[in-house]
Amino acid sequence: MRAGPGNCITDISGLLVGNAQDDGLRSGVTVVLGESPMVAAVHVMGGAPGTRETDLLAPDKLVQEIDAIVLSGGSAFGLDAASGVADGLARKGRGFSVGHRRVPIVPAAILFDLLNGGDKDWDENPYRALGQRALDAAGHEVALGSAGAGTGALTHDLKGGLGTASAILDSGITVGALVAVNAVGSVTVDGGPHFWAAPWEIGDEFGGLGLPRNFQPHAEPAIEKRAGQATTIAVVATDAVLTRAQAQRMAIAAHDGLARAIVPAHTPVDGDLVFAVATGARPLGDPLRDTMLIGHAAACCLARAIARGVYLAAPRPGDAMPCWQTRFSAPPEAH
C-alpha cells in the first residue's frame, strides 16, 4: 500500500471536492461530488448524529446511486447546505429521474461548531449559499486544515480541521478518505505533539514524529468539550465496483481508523459517522479478498486523514483553541 499521487480523496478518478467557508462565521461546507452517479452507503457509530437522506442509503432502498455528499458545520442549520447543492445539481440536469423531473440525491451530515467564537447571529441561514459555493468550487485540488467543513472545528485541546489521505493497493485499486475533525476526544497523545494515528503514517504527512517514548495507550483520557459540541464526519471512497452492501461494509471498517486516531471516539456526545462511495471504475479481482483489503485501506486512510486535518489547521485571530502548528512549532524534543 502506498499513498496516491496527491494523497487526496480526489486521487480516485471521477471524484471532485469543493470547499466554501465564512471566516467571520467560523464555519463552512465541503462537498464530495461524483462526476457521474455513485454507489454509496453510511454507518453511524456516534451517539449524537445530524444527518439528511441517510435512510435511503440502506441496501434495500429504491435509489441505488447518489450525486454528492455534503459535510457541513452549523449543527442542524448546516443541513440546509445540501439544499444549495441539490439546487445547483438540478440546474445541471443531475439527479434521479422521476417522470419529467430529476431529483438530485445529496446525503449530508453536520458537526457542531456553534460555540467556537464565530458570528452566528444571522438573519438568514447562511448554509444554503455556502453549499452552492462549495459545489461551484468542486475540483481536484483540496484545501486542508482550516477549510470547508473543518473551518471552525475543534477537538479536545487543539483546533480541528479538514483532512484527506489516499492509498493505492497492490491490486491497483485506489482508496481515499476525507474528514472534518471536530471531536470530544484528542487526536494527539497526552497533550503532546505525537498523533495517535502515527503507526499508520506514510512518510511525514503529519510530521513523522512517531509515538512518544513513554506511550501509554491505557491512560484514561481527559474530556474538555461539553455535550453537543462535537462530531467527526467522514467520507471514504474507492474506484472499485462495489454493491451498496459492500460499500456499507467499507464504511463500517473505516470506523476502525477513526478509533485509532481519536481517543475517545464514538462517544454518546459525538455524532461520528462515515459515508462510503464507490465510483465503479475498476472491477474486483477476488471479491472477498479485495473487499477486505479495501476496508483495511479505508481505515488506514481515515486515521491518516484525521491527523492531517489537525496537523494542517491554521491559526486565526480569536481562536478558541491553539492549532497544532502553533503549539508544537519547536522540535519535538522540546516537548
C-alpha positions in Angstrom: 0.0 0.0 0.0 1.3 3.4 -0.9 -0.1 6.9 -0.9 -1.7 8.1 -4.2 -0.1 10.9 -6.2 -2.0 13.7 -4.4 -2.5 11.8 -1.1 -6.1 13.0 -1.5 -9.5 11.5 -2.0 -9.6 13.0 -5.5 -6.9 10.6 -6.5 -10.0 8.5 -7.2 -10.9 9.2 -10.8 -14.4 10.7 -11.0 -14.4 12.4 -7.6 -14.2 16.2 -7.1 -14.2 18.1 -3.8 -15.4 21.7 -3.2 -14.9 23.9 -0.1 -16.6 27.1 1.0 -16.3 28.9 4.3 -17.1 32.1 6.0 -14.2 33.1 8.4 -16.5 35.5 10.3 -19.0 32.7 10.8 -16.1 30.4 11.6 -17.8 27.6 9.7 -18.0 26.1 6.3 -19.1 23.3 3.9 -17.4 20.6 2.0 -18.9 18.8 -1.0 -17.8 15.5 -2.4 -19.1 15.4 -5.9 -19.3 12.4 -8.3 -18.8 13.3 -11.9 -21.4 10.6 -12.5 -23.7 8.9 -10.0 -22.0 6.8 -7.3 -22.9 3.8 -5.2 -23.0 5.0 -1.6 -23.6 3.8 2.0 -23.3 5.1 5.5 -22.5 3.8 9.0 -23.2 5.8 12.2 -21.4 5.0 15.5 -21.6 8.2 17.4 -24.4 8.9 19.8 -25.5 12.4 18.5 -25.6 12.4 14.7 -27.2 15.0 12.5 -28.0 13.8 9.0 -30.1 14.2 5.9 -31.1 11.4 3.4 -29.1 8.7 5.1 -32.0 6.2 5.4 -32.1 5.9 1.6 -28.5 4.6 1.6 -29.6 1.3 3.1 -29.0 -1.6 0.6 -32.7 -2.4 0.3 -33.8 1.1 -0.7 -35.1 2.1 -4.2 -32.5 4.7 -5.2 -29.1 2.9 -5.5 -26.9 5.8 -6.5 -26.2 9.4 -5.3 -24.8 12.6 -6.9 -22.9 14.2 -4.0 -22.3 14.1 -0.2 -22.2 17.2 1.9 -20.2 17.7 5.2 -21.1 20.9 7.0 -20.7 22.9 10.1 -23.6 24.6 11.7 -25.3 21.8 13.6 -28.8 21.3 12.3 -28.7 24.6 10.5 -25.9 23.2 8.3 -28.2 20.5 6.8 -29.5 23.3 4.6 -26.2 23.2 2.7 -27.4 20.1 1.0 -30.4 22.1 -0.4 -28.0 24.5 -2.0 -26.0 21.6 -3.5 -29.2 19.9 -4.7 -30.4 23.2 -6.4 -27.1 23.5 -8.2 -27.1 19.9 -9.4 -30.7 20.3 -10.6 -29.7 23.2 -12.8 -27.0 20.9 -14.3 -29.6 18.2 -15.1 -28.3 15.8 -12.4 -30.5 13.5 -10.3 -32.8 10.5 -10.0 -35.3 10.5 -12.8 -39.0 11.0 -11.7 -41.2 11.5 -14.7 -40.0 14.6 -16.5 -38.1 15.9 -13.4 -34.8 15.0 -11.9 -34.2 14.9 -8.2 -30.5 15.2 -7.1 -29.7 12.8 -4.3 -27.4 14.6 -1.8 -27.0 12.9 1.6 -25.4 15.2 4.3 -24.0 15.2 7.8 -23.2 18.0 10.2 -20.9 18.8 13.0 -21.5 21.2 15.9 -19.4 24.4 15.7 -21.9 27.0 17.0 -19.9 27.9 20.1 -16.5 28.4 18.6 -16.5 32.2 18.7 -17.8 32.9 15.3 -20.6 35.4 14.5 -23.7 33.1 14.4 -26.2 35.9 14.8 -27.6 35.6 11.2 -30.9 36.8 9.9 -31.0 34.1 7.1 -29.5 30.7 7.4 -26.1 31.0 5.5 -25.5 27.3 4.8 -27.6 27.0 1.7 -25.5 29.6 0.0 -22.3 28.0 1.3 -23.4 24.7 -0.2 -23.9 26.3 -3.6 -20.4 27.9 -3.3 -18.8 24.7 -2.4 -20.4 22.9 -5.3 -19.3 25.6 -7.7 -15.7 25.3 -6.3 -15.5 21.5 -6.8 -12.3 20.3 -8.4 -9.3 18.1 -7.9 -7.3 20.4 -5.6 -8.5 20.2 -1.9 -7.6 22.9 0.7 -7.0 21.2 4.1 -6.9 22.2 7.7 -9.0 25.3 8.4 -11.1 24.9 5.3 -14.6 23.9 4.3 -16.4 21.9 6.9 -13.2 22.0 9.1 -13.1 25.8 9.3 -14.5 26.1 12.8 -13.8 22.6 14.0 -12.2 21.9 17.5 -11.0 18.9 19.3 -10.3 18.2 23.0 -7.4 20.6 23.1 -6.5 21.7 19.6 -8.2 23.2 16.6 -9.6 20.5 14.3 -9.8 20.7 10.6 -10.4 19.1 7.2 -8.1 16.2 6.3 -7.6 13.8 3.5 -5.4 10.8 2.5 -5.3 8.1 -0.2 -3.8 4.7 -0.8 -3.2 2.5 -3.8 -3.4 -1.2 -3.2 -1.2 -3.8 -4.9 -4.2 -4.7 -7.0 -4.3 -1.2 -8.4 -7.5 -0.3 -6.5 -7.4 3.2 -5.0 -9.0 4.1 -1.7 -9.3 7.6 -0.1 -10.7 9.4 2.8 -11.9 12.9 3.6 -12.8 14.0 7.1 -13.9 17.0 9.2 -12.4 16.5 12.7 -14.4 18.1 15.5 -14.1 15.6 18.3 -14.7 15.5 22.0 -11.6 13.3 22.1 -7.9 14.1 21.5 -6.0 13.5 18.2 -2.6 13.7 20.0 -1.3 11.6 22.8 -1.4 13.0 26.4 -1.5 16.6 25.2 1.8 16.3 23.3 2.7 16.6 19.6 2.5 12.9 18.8 -0.5 11.7 16.9 -2.5 8.6 17.9 -2.5 7.8 14.2 1.3 7.6 14.0 1.6 3.9 13.3 -0.3 4.4 10.1 1.5 7.5 8.8 3.1 7.3 5.4 6.2 9.3 5.1 6.0 12.5 7.2 2.5 13.5 6.1 1.7 14.8 9.6 5.2 15.4 11.0 6.8 12.0 11.1 7.1 12.1 14.9 6.0 8.5 15.6 4.7 7.7 19.0 6.2 9.1 22.3 8.8 7.0 24.1 6.5 6.8 27.2 3.5 5.8 25.1 0.7 4.6 27.5 -2.4 3.7 25.4 -4.3 2.6 28.5 -4.3 6.1 30.1 -7.7 7.5 30.9 -8.4 10.4 28.5 -9.4 13.9 29.6 -12.6 15.3 28.1 -12.9 19.1 28.0 -15.6 19.8 25.4 -19.2 19.7 26.5 -22.0 17.6 25.2 -23.3 18.9 21.8 -20.0 20.4 20.7 -18.6 17.6 18.8 -18.7 15.1 15.9 -16.3 13.8 13.3 -17.8 13.2 9.9 -16.1 11.5 7.0 -16.3 10.1 3.5 -14.2 7.1 2.4 -14.2 6.2 -1.3 -12.8 3.8 -3.8 -12.7 3.4 -7.6 -13.7 -0.3 -7.2 -17.0 -1.8 -8.3 -19.0 -2.3 -5.1 -22.5 -3.1 -4.3 -24.2 -0.9 -1.7 -23.9 -3.7 0.9 -20.1 -3.9 0.2 -19.9 -0.1 0.4 -21.6 -0.2 3.8 -19.1 -2.8 5.0 -16.3 -0.4 3.8 -17.9 2.4 5.9 -18.1 0.1 9.0 -14.4 -1.0 8.6 -13.4 2.7 8.2 -14.6 3.4 11.7 -11.6 1.5 13.0 -9.4 4.3 11.6 -11.5 6.9 13.4 -10.9 5.0 16.7 -7.2 4.7 16.0 -6.8 8.4 15.5 -9.2 9.9 18.2 -9.3 9.0 21.8 -12.0 8.6 23.0 -14.1 8.0 19.8 -17.8 7.1 19.2 -18.9 8.8 22.4 -22.5 9.4 23.4 -22.0 13.1 22.6 -20.2 12.7 19.2 -22.2 12.1 16.0 -19.4 10.2 14.4 -20.3 8.7 11.0 -18.7 7.6 7.8 -20.1 7.7 4.3 -18.7 5.3 1.7 -18.8 5.8 -2.0 -17.6 3.7 -5.0 -17.2 5.1 -8.4 -17.1 1.6 -10.1 -14.2 2.2 -12.5 -12.2 -0.9 -11.5 -13.7 -4.4 -11.3 -12.8 -6.6 -8.3 -10.4 -9.4 -8.9 -11.1 -11.6 -5.9 -14.4 -10.1 -4.4 -13.8 -11.4 -0.9 -10.1 -10.6 -0.6 -10.4 -7.2 -2.3 -13.3 -6.0 -0.2 -11.4 -7.0 3.0 -8.3 -5.0 1.8 -10.5 -2.1 0.7 -11.9 -1.9 4.2 -8.5 -2.1 5.8 -7.2 0.7 3.5 -10.2 2.8 4.3 -9.5 2.6 8.0 -5.8 3.4 7.4 -6.6 6.4 5.2 -9.2 7.7 7.6 -6.7 7.6 10.5 -4.1 9.4 8.5 -6.7 12.0 7.2 -7.8 12.8 10.8 -4.2 13.5 11.8 -3.5 15.6 8.7 -6.6 17.7 9.3 -5.4 18.7 12.8 -1.7 19.0 11.7 -2.6 21.4 8.9 -5.1 23.6 10.8 -4.1 27.3 10.6 -4.2 29.9 13.4 -6.7 32.8 13.1 -7.4 35.8 15.4 -9.8 34.9 18.2 -9.3 31.2 18.0 -10.9 29.3 20.9 -8.1 26.8 20.8 -4.5 26.7 19.6 -3.6 24.9 16.4 -1.0 22.1 16.3 1.4 24.2 14.2 1.4 27.0 16.8 1.6 24.8 19.9 4.3 22.4 18.6 6.3 24.5 16.2 9.5 23.8 18.1 11.4 20.4 17.6 9.5 17.6 19.3 12.4 17.0 21.8 11.5 20.3 23.4 8.1 19.0 24.5 
